[in-house]
């Protein structure tokens, strides 16, 4: 093979890469979660961090093409490890389910993060930090990744964490909203439909903190970054879905409820349809939980 032919092959390869779909596409990832923190962990146990730390691990594909996302775990270097924490001795303590996922353009995918702590009494009283990384797979030189810290304490957290909590009011973030999806069928047109009265359904707010929380909620149209469930369309007007109260006060270590009504205008065009809306929740202090409740309802024919 002559040097001239080699140069032509390399030039053609460079041109192909320059005009490839990945090169033309907008790409980017976003993290739909906050600080992942677990205290009071025990040796010999496995934890799902969404349930144990109340943090939904969501990855947003900001690009205009679908992306294969891979979840990996690493030990941070000492320079980037928080005070009173040590780098995780073995990143294999963590596992993501699924380990990879194809996420559509402008969409969000959610992963479960599992933590298995070895049954070793020498770990009791220790505090460890790991790095969870989400990266695009197969994008070559255009590979994109985001990462965040995960901190765990086998036993009570360190004193430095108490000061951090006070500063950031992190203890107030200790709540969860369920179900992730609320279904309603047989919703009449032109009549108010009370989900609690008709189908005994409500949104539950679990407060895991010791203090009373004031949770605010708001009804919104469908987030276009999340794929619509098959057969459903975005609700034409989010005001069709109403909360009986925009604020729910929940005592410490208790469960509160939010009640909904649906009122579809009296128009034959709305009969026999499947509509989708969303309800966002957060603290009255300003923090929003980035895991909206999906409200899916079907109108009567």
N, C-alpha and C positions, 0 to 999 in steps of 0.2 A: 504494500500500500504506500503510495507516494505521499510526501509531506503535503502537497497541494490537495490531494483527495482527503487527507485527514482534516485539514483546515475546513474544507467544504462540509464534511460530516458534522464537525463541531459547530459550525455556523448554523447549519440546518437545525441541529438540536436546540441551540439557543433560541432560534426564531420560534420553534414549536413550543418551547416553554413560555415564551413571551406572550403567545396568543392562546395559551391553554385556558380552559374554563376557570381554573383556580386563579390564574394570573389576572383574568378579567373581573372576577367576582369580588364583591366587597366581603371581607371576612372579619371575624371578631367574636370574642366570647365574653360573656358577663356572668358574674357570680350572683345568684339569687339567694344568698344566705349571709349570715353574720359570723361573729366569732363563735367557734365551736368549742364548748367548754363543758367538761364533765367532772364533777366532784363526787366524793364518796364511793368511788368504784371499789370493787372487791376482786381479789385474786381468784383465778379459776372460773371466772364468769365471762359470758359473751353479752355485749350490749349493742343494740341498734341505736345509733346516735340520734336518729330522728325522734325516737321515743324517749331515750334517756336524757338527751340534752335539749330536746324540743327545738331542733333546728332542721328544717327541711332543706336538703342539699340539692338545690336546683342550679342547672347550668343553662344559660341562655345563648343560643346561636344567633348572633347579631348579623350574620352574613345573609346573602341573597341566594345561597345554594345550601343544600343539605350537607351536614358534616358528621363524620364519624368521630365521636368523642371517647377518649380513653381516660380512665381514672387511675392514678398512681399515688403511691405514698412514699415519702422520703423522711430521713432524719435531717433536721436543720443543722447548719453549722453553729458553733457555739456563739459566734458574733450575733446571730439572728435568733437566739433563744431567749425567751423572756426570763426576767429575774426569778430566781428560786425554782426554775424548771431545768431539767436535763433533756438533751436530745433523746428521742425514743430509741431504746437499745436495739429494737428489731422492727422495721416497718411492716413486716409480715403479720404483726398483731392486727393490722387493719385489712379489711377486705371490702370492696365495693360490689354491690349487686344492682344492676349488672356491671361488669367491669368495663364494658363499652356499650355505646348506644348511638344509633343514627338519629340525629335531631334535625328536623326540617328547618328551612329558612325562616328567620324571625320567630322561632319557636323555643320552648323551654322543655328540658328533660329533667326528670327527678331520679336520683339515685339513693339507695340505702347504704349507709356506711356502717359496717359491723366492726366492733372492737372485741378481740378475745385476749384477755389478760392471763398470762401463765400462772399456774398454781404454785407460786413461789413466795414464801413468807418474807423473804428479803426485800420484796417490792413494796411492802406495806409502809405507808408514810412518805412514799416518793411521789414526785411530780414530774410528768414527762410532756414533751411537746413534739408533735409531728407536723409534717407538711402534706396536705392533700392537694394534688395537682390534677387539673383537667386540661387535656391537650387535644388538639385536632390530630387525627392520624392520616397519614398519606398525603400531606400537603407539601412535602419536600422543604424547599427553602422558605416557603410561606407558612411554616408551622407556627401555630399560635397556642399559647398556654396561659392559664391563670392558676394561681395557687393561694392557699390560705392556711392559717395555722389551726391545729387541733391541740388543745391542752387537756390533759387528764390528771386527776389526783387520785391516788389509791389511798383513800381515807379523806379527811378534811383538806380543803385547799390551803395554800400557803398564806401567810399574813399579807404578803404583797397583793394577793388577789382580793382580799377584803378591802384594801384601800382602793384598788381599781374599780371594784363594784360600786363603792360609795361615790367615786368620781363620775362614773358613767351611768349610774343607776341600772347596772346590768341585772340586778336581782328582779327588776320589774319586768324583764322580758320572759320570765318563766311562766308562760301560759301556752295553751294549745287550743285550736279551734277545730271542731269536727261537726259533721262529716266533711270529707273533702268534696263530695258531690251529693247534692240533695235533689232527689227526683220527685216529681209530682205529675200524676196522670189524671185525666178527666177534668181538667180545669175548664170551667164554663166561660163562654164569651158573654160580656155584658153584665157580669155579676162578680161581686167580691168573693174570693175564694180564700178561706182561712186554713192554712196548712196544718195548724195545730188542731183545730176543731174537726176538720174533714179527714185528715190522714195521720194525726198524732205525730207530726214531724216538726222539728225545731233545730236550730243551730245550738250546739253546746260549747261552752267556754270553760275550760278547766284551768283553774288558777293554782299553780304548784308553789307559788311564793307564800310567805307567811302573812304579808300585808294585803289589804283589800286593793283590788285593781279596778280601774274604770276603763272598760274596753269600748272603743267607738267602732261603728260599722257604717259602711256606705255601699249602696247598690250602684254598680257600674255596668256599662255595656261589655260585650265580650272583648277580651284582650286579644288583638289580632296576632300577637306573637305566639299564642297557644292554639294548636289545631282544634277546630270545632269537632265535637263528637259526630260520628257518622249519622247523617239524617237530620241533624239539627242546624238551625240558622240563628244568627245573632238576633237577640230581641230588638225590634225596631225602636222601642222606647224603654230605657231602663226604669222609668218611673212606674211601669206596670207592676214591678216587684217592689213592695213596700215593707219596711221594718216597722214594727209597732213602736220601737224606741231605737234611736241612733246610738244610745249608750247603754252598756250593760255593766252594772257593778257586781263584782264577784268577790265574796269574802275569801280570806286566806285559806288555802287547802280545801277549796270548795268548787262546785260546778254550777255555773249559771246558764241561762238559756236566752236565746233571742228568737222572737216569733215573727213570722212573715205572713203577708197576704199577697195574693196575685189578683190584679184586676185588669183584664184584657178588654179593650173597647168593643162595643157591640157592633161588629162589622163581620159579615159573612166571610170576608177574605181571611179572617184570622182563625176560622174553624178548621180543625183537623191538622194543625201545624205543630211543629216541634221547635221550641225557642230555647235559647241559652243566654244566661246572664251570669254576673259574678258579684260576689260580696267581699269587699276588702275589710280587714279588721286590723286594729292596732291600738296603741295606748293613746289616751287623750293628751299625753305629754309629747306626742309626735312620732313615735316609732310605729312603722307599719309592718305587720307580719306578711312576708312575701310568699304566702300560700293561700290564695283566695279560695273561697267556697264557690264551687260551680253550682248554679241553680239551673236544672234542666226540667222543663215542663212541657206537657203535651195538652193541647186544647181539645175539647170534645168536638166530634164531627158536627 
